[in-house]
Amino acid sequence: MAVHGGVPRGRSQHLVLKDGFGRYYIVSSLASRNDTQVIAIEGVTGRFHYSATPGVDMFPTAEDAIESFSRSEIVCEAWALAGYIIVGNEGWLLTVCSAEETFVVPPNRSILTVEKSHWVRIPLQYGYGVL
């Protein structure tokens, strides 16, 4: 079962957004939760910020979260986040765009093979080098 251009049913979904001011956010709808979290990527150091405040960085749906931003654009759609590194004055977020179910192990757990990934470059005003 290949998954392309969308999120398989019962899986997590992540959107990387850039707002009208050049700030980056990760909008995450996890399969294990009934809400959507917004993780802000701090534009100076690249650190992630999340406070679990309803209406600020926690919303009922991804659509509600996206509507809370003015002039935002979706930079990347993924259904998994694989890594994040800060190098110099750039943050690099590794996302999984598609994967294939390789096999299933008991008690019905899928093992997936990444077919397509994407690095999202996030410019920073000041980075810490490699963390």
MIFIKOL-8014 format. One record per residue: residue number from 1; residue in three letters; x, y negated, z of N, C-alpha, C in turn. Coordinates in Angstrom, 1 decimal. Example, Ala and Ser with C-alpha at 12.3 -4.5 7.8 and 13.67 -1.06 7.14 Angstrom:
% MIFIKOL-8014
+-----+------+--------+--------+--------+--------+--------+--------+--------+--------+--------+
: pos : code :   n.px :   n.py :   n.pz :  ca.px :  ca.py :  ca.pz :   c.px :   c.py :   c.pz :
+-----+------+--------+--------+--------+--------+--------+--------+--------+--------+--------+
:   1 :  ala :   13.2 :    5.7 :    7.8 :   12.3 :    4.5 :    7.8 :   13.2 :    3.3 :    7.8 :
:   2 :  ser :   12.8 :    2.2 :    7.1 :   13.7 :    1.1 :    7.1 :   12.9 :    0.0 :    7.9 :
+-----+------+--------+--------+--------+--------+--------+--------+--------+--------+--------+
//
This chain:
% MIFIKOL-8014
+-----+------+--------+--------+--------+--------+--------+--------+--------+--------+--------+
: pos : code :   n.px :   n.py :   n.pz :  ca.px :  ca.py :  ca.pz :   c.px :   c.py :   c.pz :
+-----+------+--------+--------+--------+--------+--------+--------+--------+--------+--------+
:   1 :  met :    0.8 :    1.2 :    0.0 :    0.0 :    0.0 :    0.0 :    0.9 :   -1.2 :    0.0 :
:   2 :  ala :    1.0 :   -1.9 :   -1.1 :    1.8 :   -3.1 :   -1.2 :    0.9 :   -4.3 :   -0.8 :
:   3 :  val :    1.6 :   -5.3 :   -0.2 :    0.8 :   -6.5 :    0.3 :    1.5 :   -7.6 :   -0.4 :
:   4 :  his :    0.7 :   -8.3 :   -1.3 :    1.3 :   -9.5 :   -2.0 :    0.3 :  -10.6 :   -1.9 :
:   5 :  gly :    0.9 :  -11.8 :   -1.7 :    0.1 :  -13.0 :   -1.8 :   -1.0 :  -13.1 :   -0.8 :
:   6 :  gly :   -0.9 :  -12.4 :    0.3 :   -2.0 :  -12.5 :    1.3 :   -1.6 :  -11.7 :    2.5 :
:   7 :  val :   -2.5 :  -11.6 :    3.4 :   -2.2 :  -10.9 :    4.7 :   -3.1 :   -9.7 :    4.7 :
:   8 :  pro :   -2.5 :   -8.5 :    4.9 :   -3.3 :   -7.3 :    5.0 :   -4.3 :   -7.4 :    6.3 :
:   9 :  arg :   -5.4 :   -6.8 :    6.2 :   -6.4 :   -6.8 :    7.3 :   -5.7 :   -6.3 :    8.5 :
:  10 :  gly :   -6.0 :   -7.0 :    9.6 :   -5.4 :   -6.6 :   10.9 :   -4.0 :   -6.9 :   11.1 :
:  11 :  arg :   -3.4 :   -7.8 :   10.3 :   -2.0 :   -8.2 :   10.4 :   -1.9 :   -9.7 :   10.8 :
:  12 :  ser :   -0.8 :  -10.1 :   11.2 :   -0.5 :  -11.5 :   11.5 :   -0.3 :  -12.3 :   10.3 :
:  13 :  gln :   -0.6 :  -13.6 :   10.4 :   -0.3 :  -14.5 :    9.3 :    0.4 :  -15.8 :    9.9 :
:  14 :  his :    1.4 :  -16.3 :    9.1 :    2.1 :  -17.4 :    9.5 :    2.2 :  -18.4 :    8.3 :
:  15 :  leu :    1.9 :  -19.7 :    8.6 :    2.0 :  -20.7 :    7.6 :    3.1 :  -21.7 :    8.1 :
:  16 :  val :    4.0 :  -22.1 :    7.2 :    4.9 :  -23.1 :    7.6 :    4.4 :  -24.4 :    6.9 :
:  17 :  leu :    4.1 :  -25.4 :    7.7 :    3.5 :  -26.7 :    7.3 :    4.6 :  -27.8 :    7.4 :
:  18 :  lys :    4.5 :  -28.8 :    6.5 :    5.2 :  -30.0 :    6.6 :    4.2 :  -31.1 :    6.6 :
:  19 :  asp :    4.2 :  -32.0 :    7.6 :    3.2 :  -33.0 :    7.7 :    3.6 :  -34.3 :    6.9 :
:  20 :  gly :    2.8 :  -35.3 :    6.8 :    3.1 :  -36.5 :    6.1 :    4.3 :  -37.3 :    6.6 :
:  21 :  phe :    4.8 :  -36.9 :    7.8 :    5.9 :  -37.6 :    8.4 :    7.2 :  -36.8 :    8.3 :
:  22 :  gly :    7.1 :  -35.7 :    7.6 :    8.3 :  -34.9 :    7.4 :    8.6 :  -33.9 :    8.5 :
:  23 :  arg :    7.6 :  -33.7 :    9.5 :    7.8 :  -32.8 :   10.6 :    7.3 :  -31.4 :   10.1 :
:  24 :  tyr :    7.9 :  -30.4 :   10.7 :    7.6 :  -29.0 :   10.3 :    6.9 :  -28.3 :   11.5 :
:  25 :  tyr :    6.0 :  -27.4 :   11.1 :    5.2 :  -26.6 :   12.1 :    5.0 :  -25.2 :   11.6 :
:  26 :  ile :    4.9 :  -24.3 :   12.5 :    4.5 :  -22.9 :   12.2 :    3.1 :  -22.7 :   12.7 :
:  27 :  val :    2.2 :  -22.3 :   11.9 :    0.8 :  -22.0 :   12.3 :    0.7 :  -20.5 :   12.2 :
:  28 :  ser :    0.5 :  -19.9 :   13.4 :    0.6 :  -18.5 :   13.5 :   -0.8 :  -17.9 :   14.0 :
:  29 :  ser :   -1.3 :  -17.0 :   13.3 :   -2.5 :  -16.3 :   13.7 :   -2.1 :  -14.8 :   13.8 :
:  30 :  leu :   -2.0 :  -14.4 :   15.1 :   -1.5 :  -13.1 :   15.4 :   -2.6 :  -12.1 :   15.4 :
:  31 :  ala :   -2.3 :  -10.9 :   14.9 :   -3.3 :   -9.8 :   14.8 :   -3.8 :   -9.4 :   16.3 :
:  32 :  ser :   -2.9 :   -9.6 :   17.2 :   -3.2 :   -9.2 :   18.6 :   -4.0 :  -10.3 :   19.4 :
:  33 :  arg :   -4.3 :  -11.4 :   18.8 :   -5.0 :  -12.5 :   19.5 :   -6.2 :  -13.0 :   18.7 :
:  34 :  asn :   -7.1 :  -13.7 :   19.3 :   -8.3 :  -14.2 :   18.7 :   -8.2 :  -15.7 :   18.4 :
:  35 :  asp :   -7.0 :  -16.3 :   18.5 :   -6.8 :  -17.7 :   18.3 :   -5.6 :  -18.0 :   17.4 :
:  36 :  thr :   -5.3 :  -19.2 :   17.1 :   -4.2 :  -19.6 :   16.3 :   -3.3 :  -20.5 :   17.1 :
:  37 :  gln :   -2.0 :  -20.3 :   17.0 :   -1.0 :  -21.1 :   17.7 :   -0.2 :  -22.0 :   16.7 :
:  38 :  val :    0.1 :  -23.2 :   17.2 :    0.9 :  -24.1 :   16.3 :    2.2 :  -24.3 :   17.1 :
:  39 :  ile :    3.3 :  -23.9 :   16.4 :    4.6 :  -24.1 :   17.0 :    5.3 :  -25.3 :   16.3 :
:  40 :  ala :    5.6 :  -26.3 :   17.0 :    6.3 :  -27.5 :   16.4 :    7.8 :  -27.2 :   16.4 :
:  41 :  ile :    8.4 :  -27.6 :   15.3 :    9.9 :  -27.5 :   15.2 :   10.4 :  -28.9 :   15.3 :
:  42 :  glu :   11.1 :  -29.1 :   16.4 :   11.6 :  -30.4 :   16.8 :   12.6 :  -30.9 :   15.7 :
:  43 :  gly :   12.4 :  -32.1 :   15.2 :   13.1 :  -32.5 :   14.0 :   14.5 :  -33.0 :   14.3 :
:  44 :  val :   14.9 :  -33.1 :   15.5 :   16.3 :  -33.6 :   15.8 :   17.2 :  -32.4 :   16.0 :
:  45 :  thr :   16.8 :  -31.5 :   16.9 :   17.7 :  -30.3 :   17.3 :   17.2 :  -29.0 :   16.7 :
:  46 :  gly :   15.9 :  -28.9 :   16.2 :   15.4 :  -27.7 :   15.6 :   14.8 :  -26.7 :   16.6 :
:  47 :  arg :   14.7 :  -27.1 :   17.8 :   14.1 :  -26.3 :   18.8 :   12.6 :  -26.1 :   18.6 :
:  48 :  phe :   12.0 :  -25.0 :   19.0 :   10.6 :  -24.7 :   18.9 :    9.9 :  -25.3 :   20.2 :
:  49 :  his :    8.7 :  -25.8 :   20.0 :    7.9 :  -26.3 :   21.1 :    6.5 :  -25.8 :   21.0 :
:  50 :  tyr :    6.0 :  -25.2 :   22.1 :    4.6 :  -24.7 :   22.2 :    4.2 :  -24.8 :   23.7 :
:  51 :  ser :    3.1 :  -25.5 :   23.9 :    2.6 :  -25.7 :   25.3 :    1.3 :  -25.0 :   25.7 :
:  52 :  ala :    0.7 :  -24.3 :   24.7 :   -0.6 :  -23.5 :   24.9 :   -1.7 :  -24.5 :   25.3 :
:  53 :  thr :   -1.7 :  -25.7 :   24.7 :   -2.8 :  -26.7 :   25.1 :   -3.9 :  -26.6 :   24.0 :
:  54 :  pro :   -5.1 :  -26.2 :   24.4 :   -6.2 :  -26.2 :   23.4 :   -6.4 :  -27.5 :   22.7 :
:  55 :  gly :   -6.5 :  -27.5 :   21.3 :   -6.7 :  -28.7 :   20.6 :   -5.4 :  -29.4 :   20.2 :
:  56 :  val :   -4.3 :  -29.0 :   20.8 :   -3.0 :  -29.6 :   20.5 :   -2.1 :  -28.6 :   19.7 :
:  57 :  asp :   -1.9 :  -27.4 :   20.4 :   -1.2 :  -26.4 :   19.7 :   -1.8 :  -25.0 :   19.8 :
:  58 :  met :   -3.1 :  -25.0 :   20.1 :   -3.9 :  -23.8 :   20.2 :   -5.3 :  -24.1 :   19.7 :
:  59 :  phe :   -5.7 :  -23.3 :   18.6 :   -7.0 :  -23.6 :   17.9 :   -7.7 :  -22.3 :   17.7 :
:  60 :  pro :   -9.0 :  -22.3 :   17.5 :   -9.8 :  -21.1 :   17.3 :   -9.4 :  -20.4 :   16.0 :
:  61 :  thr :   -9.1 :  -21.2 :   14.9 :   -8.8 :  -20.6 :   13.6 :   -7.6 :  -21.4 :   13.0 :
:  62 :  ala :   -7.0 :  -20.7 :   12.0 :   -5.9 :  -21.4 :   11.2 :   -6.4 :  -22.6 :   10.5 :
:  63 :  glu :   -7.7 :  -22.6 :   10.0 :   -8.3 :  -23.7 :    9.3 :   -8.4 :  -24.9 :   10.3 :
:  64 :  asp :   -8.8 :  -24.7 :   11.5 :   -8.9 :  -25.8 :   12.5 :   -7.6 :  -26.4 :   12.8 :
:  65 :  ala :   -6.5 :  -25.5 :   12.9 :   -5.2 :  -26.0 :   13.1 :   -4.7 :  -26.9 :   12.0 :
:  66 :  ile :   -4.9 :  -26.4 :   10.7 :   -4.4 :  -27.2 :    9.6 :   -5.1 :  -28.5 :    9.5 :
:  67 :  glu :   -6.4 :  -28.5 :    9.8 :   -7.2 :  -29.8 :    9.7 :   -6.7 :  -30.8 :   10.7 :
:  68 :  ser :   -6.0 :  -30.4 :   11.8 :   -5.6 :  -31.3 :   12.8 :   -4.4 :  -32.1 :   12.3 :
:  69 :  phe :   -3.8 :  -31.8 :   11.2 :   -2.6 :  -32.5 :   10.6 :   -3.1 :  -33.5 :    9.5 :
:  70 :  ser :   -2.4 :  -34.6 :    9.5 :   -2.7 :  -35.6 :    8.4 :   -1.8 :  -35.3 :    7.3 :
:  71 :  arg :   -2.3 :  -35.3 :    6.1 :   -1.4 :  -35.2 :    4.9 :   -0.4 :  -34.0 :    5.0 :
:  72 :  ser :   -0.9 :  -32.9 :    5.4 :    0.1 :  -31.7 :    5.5 :    0.1 :  -30.9 :    4.2 :
:  73 :  glu :    1.2 :  -30.3 :    4.0 :    1.3 :  -29.3 :    2.8 :    1.9 :  -28.0 :    3.3 :
:  74 :  ile :    1.4 :  -26.9 :    2.7 :    1.9 :  -25.6 :    3.1 :    3.2 :  -25.4 :    2.3 :
:  75 :  val :    4.2 :  -25.2 :    3.1 :    5.6 :  -24.9 :    2.5 :    5.7 :  -23.4 :    2.2 :
:  76 :  cys :    5.2 :  -22.6 :    3.0 :    5.4 :  -21.1 :    2.9 :    4.2 :  -20.4 :    3.6 :
:  77 :  glu :    3.8 :  -19.3 :    2.9 :    2.8 :  -18.4 :    3.6 :    3.5 :  -17.1 :    3.8 :
:  78 :  ala :    3.4 :  -16.5 :    5.0 :    4.0 :  -15.2 :    5.2 :    3.2 :  -14.5 :    6.2 :
:  79 :  trp :    3.5 :  -13.2 :    6.4 :    2.8 :  -12.5 :    7.4 :    3.7 :  -11.9 :    8.5 :
:  80 :  ala :    5.0 :  -12.3 :    8.4 :    5.9 :  -12.0 :    9.5 :    7.0 :  -13.1 :    9.5 :
:  81 :  leu :    7.5 :  -13.3 :   10.7 :    8.7 :  -14.2 :   10.8 :    9.9 :  -13.3 :   11.2 :
:  82 :  ala :   11.0 :  -13.3 :   10.5 :   12.0 :  -12.3 :   10.7 :   13.2 :  -12.9 :   11.4 :
:  83 :  gly :   13.4 :  -14.3 :   11.4 :   14.5 :  -14.9 :   12.1 :   14.6 :  -16.4 :   11.9 :
:  84 :  tyr :   15.4 :  -17.0 :   12.7 :   15.6 :  -18.4 :   12.7 :   17.0 :  -18.7 :   13.2 :
:  85 :  ile :   17.7 :  -19.6 :   12.4 :   19.1 :  -19.9 :   12.8 :   19.3 :  -21.4 :   12.5 :
:  86 :  ile :   20.0 :  -22.1 :   13.3 :   20.4 :  -23.5 :   13.0 :   21.9 :  -23.5 :   12.6 :
:  87 :  val :   22.1 :  -24.1 :   11.5 :   23.5 :  -24.2 :   11.0 :   23.7 :  -25.7 :   10.6 :
:  88 :  gly :   24.6 :  -26.3 :   11.4 :   24.9 :  -27.7 :   11.1 :   23.6 :  -28.5 :   11.4 :
:  89 :  asn :   23.2 :  -29.3 :   10.4 :   22.0 :  -30.1 :   10.6 :   20.8 :  -29.6 :    9.8 :
:  90 :  glu :   20.7 :  -28.2 :    9.7 :   19.6 :  -27.6 :    9.1 :   19.1 :  -26.4 :    9.9 :
:  91 :  gly :   17.8 :  -26.2 :    9.9 :   17.3 :  -25.0 :   10.5 :   16.8 :  -24.1 :    9.3 :
:  92 :  trp :   17.0 :  -22.8 :    9.5 :   16.7 :  -21.8 :    8.4 :   15.8 :  -20.8 :    9.0 :
:  93 :  leu :   14.5 :  -20.7 :    8.5 :   13.5 :  -19.8 :    9.0 :   13.3 :  -18.7 :    8.0 :
:  94 :  leu :   13.5 :  -17.4 :    8.4 :   13.4 :  -16.3 :    7.5 :   12.0 :  -15.7 :    7.6 :
:  95 :  thr :   11.2 :  -15.7 :    6.5 :    9.9 :  -15.2 :    6.5 :    9.7 :  -14.0 :    5.6 :
:  96 :  val :    8.8 :  -13.2 :    6.0 :    8.5 :  -12.0 :    5.1 :    7.2 :  -12.3 :    4.4 :
:  97 :  cys :    7.4 :  -12.3 :    3.0 :    6.2 :  -12.6 :    2.1 :    5.4 :  -11.4 :    1.7 :
:  98 :  ser :    6.1 :  -10.3 :    1.5 :    5.4 :   -9.0 :    1.1 :    6.2 :   -7.9 :    1.6 :
:  99 :  ala :    5.5 :   -6.8 :    1.9 :    6.1 :   -5.6 :    2.4 :    5.3 :   -4.4 :    1.9 :
: 100 :  glu :    5.9 :   -3.2 :    2.0 :    5.2 :   -2.0 :    1.6 :    5.2 :   -1.0 :    2.8 :
: 101 :  glu :    4.0 :   -0.4 :    2.9 :    3.9 :    0.6 :    4.0 :    4.7 :    1.9 :    3.5 :
: 102 :  thr :    5.8 :    2.2 :    4.2 :    6.7 :    3.3 :    3.9 :    6.1 :    4.6 :    4.4 :
: 103 :  phe :    5.8 :    4.6 :    5.6 :    5.1 :    5.8 :    6.2 :    4.5 :    5.5 :    7.5 :
: 104 :  val :    3.7 :    6.4 :    8.0 :    3.0 :    6.2 :    9.3 :    3.5 :    7.2 :   10.3 :
: 105 :  val :    3.7 :    6.7 :   11.5 :    4.2 :    7.6 :   12.6 :    3.1 :    7.6 :   13.6 :
: 106 :  pro :    3.0 :    8.7 :   14.4 :    1.9 :    8.9 :   15.4 :    2.1 :    7.7 :   16.4 :
: 107 :  pro :    1.0 :    7.2 :   17.0 :   -0.4 :    7.6 :   16.8 :   -1.1 :    6.7 :   15.7 :
: 108 :  asn :   -0.6 :    6.5 :   14.6 :   -1.1 :    5.7 :   13.5 :   -0.4 :    4.3 :   13.5 :
: 109 :  arg :    0.9 :    4.3 :   13.6 :    1.7 :    3.1 :   13.5 :    2.4 :    3.0 :   12.1 :
: 110 :  ser :    2.2 :    1.9 :   11.4 :    2.8 :    1.8 :   10.1 :    4.3 :    1.3 :   10.2 :
: 111 :  ile :    5.1 :    1.9 :    9.3 :    6.5 :    1.5 :    9.2 :    6.5 :    0.8 :    7.8 :
: 112 :  leu :    7.0 :   -0.5 :    7.8 :    6.9 :   -1.3 :    6.6 :    8.3 :   -1.6 :    6.1 :
: 113 :  thr :    8.5 :   -1.6 :    4.8 :    9.7 :   -2.0 :    4.2 :    9.5 :   -3.4 :    3.5 :
: 114 :  val :   10.4 :   -4.3 :    3.8 :   10.3 :   -5.7 :    3.3 :   10.6 :   -5.6 :    1.8 :
: 115 :  glu :    9.7 :   -6.2 :    1.0 :    9.8 :   -6.3 :   -0.4 :   10.3 :   -7.6 :   -0.9 :
: 116 :  lys :    9.8 :   -8.7 :   -0.2 :   10.1 :  -10.0 :   -0.5 :   10.2 :  -10.9 :    0.7 :
: 117 :  ser :   11.3 :  -11.6 :    0.8 :   11.5 :  -12.5 :    2.0 :   11.8 :  -13.9 :    1.4 :
: 118 :  his :   11.7 :  -14.9 :    2.3 :   12.0 :  -16.3 :    1.8 :   12.6 :  -17.1 :    3.0 :
: 119 :  trp :   13.7 :  -17.8 :    2.7 :   14.3 :  -18.7 :    3.7 :   13.7 :  -20.1 :    3.5 :
: 120 :  val :   13.2 :  -20.6 :    4.6 :   12.6 :  -22.0 :    4.6 :   13.7 :  -22.9 :    5.2 :
: 121 :  arg :   14.1 :  -23.9 :    4.4 :   15.1 :  -24.9 :    4.9 :   14.4 :  -26.0 :    5.6 :
: 122 :  ile :   14.8 :  -26.3 :    6.9 :   14.2 :  -27.3 :    7.7 :   15.3 :  -28.3 :    8.0 :
: 123 :  pro :   15.3 :  -29.5 :    7.4 :   16.3 :  -30.5 :    7.7 :   16.2 :  -31.1 :    9.1 :
: 124 :  leu :   17.3 :  -31.3 :    9.7 :   17.4 :  -31.8 :   11.1 :   18.2 :  -33.0 :   11.2 :
: 125 :  gln :   17.9 :  -33.9 :   12.1 :   18.7 :  -35.1 :   12.3 :   20.0 :  -34.8 :   12.9 :
: 126 :  tyr :   20.0 :  -33.8 :   13.8 :   21.2 :  -33.4 :   14.5 :   21.1 :  -31.9 :   14.9 :
: 127 :  gly :   22.0 :  -31.1 :   14.5 :   21.9 :  -29.7 :   14.9 :   23.0 :  -29.3 :   15.9 :
: 128 :  tyr :   22.9 :  -28.1 :   16.3 :   23.9 :  -27.6 :   17.3 :   24.9 :  -26.7 :   16.7 :
: 129 :  gly :   24.9 :  -26.5 :   15.4 :   25.8 :  -25.5 :   14.8 :   25.1 :  -24.2 :   14.9 :
: 130 :  val :   25.8 :  -23.1 :   14.9 :   25.2 :  -21.8 :   15.0 :   24.8 :  -21.4 :   16.4 :
: 131 :  leu :   23.5 :  -21.2 :   16.6 :   23.1 :  -20.8 :   18.0 :   22.8 :  -19.3 :   18.0 :
+-----+------+--------+--------+--------+--------+--------+--------+--------+--------+--------+
//
